[in-house]
Amino acid sequence: EDSEELEEELKSLLERTIPDNDVLPVVPTHPISPPRKTGIPDADFVQSLPSVPDFSLGITDEELDRELSRLT
């Protein structure tokens, strides 16, 4: 008897968790175009990025960690 009740409950849960097809995103059927080129060679692009962390802001790693912990 208990196993039958559990089986019915499991079926009920599975039916409720089957996603509605209207909620799922549309999957493209055509090839996806490759990413656009920036015209900047990769090494030059990486060197153009600011150093992290940006010490001119006066924010320490510890402050960033505390803020991240507070937000999560």
C-alpha positions, 0 to 999 in steps of 0.5 A, spaced: 500 500 500 505 504 501 509 503 495 502 504 491 501 511 494 509 513 493 508 511 486 502 515 485 505 521 489 511 520 484 507 520 478 503 526 480 510 530 482 513 528 475 507 531 471 507 537 475 515 538 473 514 537 466 515 543 462 510 547 458 512 547 451 510 554 451 515 556 456 521 553 452 525 558 448 525 556 440 531 553 438 534 555 432 534 551 426 539 555 421 546 555 422 548 560 427 553 566 424 560 566 427 562 572 432 564 578 429 571 580 428 573 586 432 579 588 427 583 588 433 588 582 434 587 578 440 594 580 444 593 588 443 585 587 445 587 584 451 593 589 453 588 595 452 584 592 457 585 596 464 588 592 470 584 588 475 583 590 480 583 598 478 587 600 484 586 608 482 579 606 485 581 605 492 577 599 493 581 593 496 580 585 495 577 584 502 572 590 500 570 587 494 569 580 497 565 583 503 560 586 498 560 580 494 558 576 500 553 581 502 550 580 495 550 573 495 
